[in-house]
Structures are given as structure tokens and as C-alpha cells.
Amino acid sequence: MNIIEEKVKRIENIYQAIDSMYEMAKKHYHFDCNGCQTNCCETRFYHYSISEALYLKRGFETLSIIERDRILDKSRQYEKAYEEMSEDNRLMCPLNEKGLCVLYKWRPMICRLHGVPYEVQDVNMSASFHGGCERFMSEMANSNFTYMTFNRTIFYRELSKVEEEIRGLLSLKVPQKKTVAQILLTYFL
């Protein structure tokens, strides 16, 4: 295993911890995304880390050539459509097929975290609290739910460490801001 692969394995471990915490939160709130009409896969999320792009690339490489070509074609269409519309418009992520992510195991961090309430600590350890997604907030609006501590800070810090190490190894200084479609088109065209 080369050193970059070791870093990618660390991302996998971070994601497993996120997934465990998210499952606990879903059970705590009796919340599920199934059947959601405001699908977060239609949100234009930007991904800022090379490490997550490499992890997504790893998953993409597990697909057949036919599947990859189909997704790359959808990615081109996705990006072309956004060139012709405002950022506020919503388009389905090119990885979503029949309501499911074809790279679910390799999806980026925001795709794993979106939905339930959380907190983040700044450098002074002051916490800011954030509500869940639109569906969560509307379902919980008339209930007296108890907040379950879901501090994203540790996950952000751990991914940031891996990101810094990968950028150092690859001598990358330029920041990244890409959609899933842009990531796929960058690595596979």
C-alpha cells in the first residue's frame, strides 16, 4: 500500500465513525431520509478537499466502464445545465440513480452528515449549533425533541489533518472548490 492509499484508508476510518454517529442520531430522533421530497442530492454542494476527491475517485474506479461513461455523461450534462442557470436551482447529483447514490460507500463527508442537528466548535472552543435539514426541522417543529450531541468538529479536524498530509505529499497549494460532477470530470476525462 503506497502512502496516498494509507491516507485514503484513514478517510475511510473517519467516514465509518461519521456513519456510526449519524446512525445513532437517526435512531435518537426517529428520523429517516427515505421518501424525502427535498432530496439533498439536488443541493449543489461544493467539496473542498483533495482527500475526499481521491476517496470518491477510488470508489468510481470500482464501477464498470459502461457505468463510468454513463455517469461522466451525466456529469457533463449537470455542469452544462448549471452554466445556464442560477446557483439557486436544483439538479440531481450525477451519482444518483433511481433515488440512490451509486457510490454510497464512497460519498463525501457532507453527504454523510447532512440532515440532523449538529454543533461545531471554533478555535476558541465556542460551539455553534445548527438545526437539521428542512425535512428534519418541519417534522420536529411540534415535538419536544431532546438534542443529541453531534459534534462535527472532531471529524472536520481529522479530515483536515489527512488533507494537509496529502497536499504536502502532492505539493498542492491551490484550494479546491468542486462539485461531485467536477471532481469526476477532472479525474476521468
ABEGO torsion letter per residue (X at the ends): XBAAAAAAAAAAAAAAAAAAAAAAAAAAAGBBABGBABBAAABBBBBABAAAAAAAAAAAAABBAAAAAAAAAAAAAAAAAAAABBAABBBBBAABBGGBBAAAAABBAAAAABGBBBBBBBAAGBBBBBBBBAAAAAAAAABBBBBBBBBAAAAAAAAAAAAAAAAAAAGBABBBBBBAAAAAAAAAX
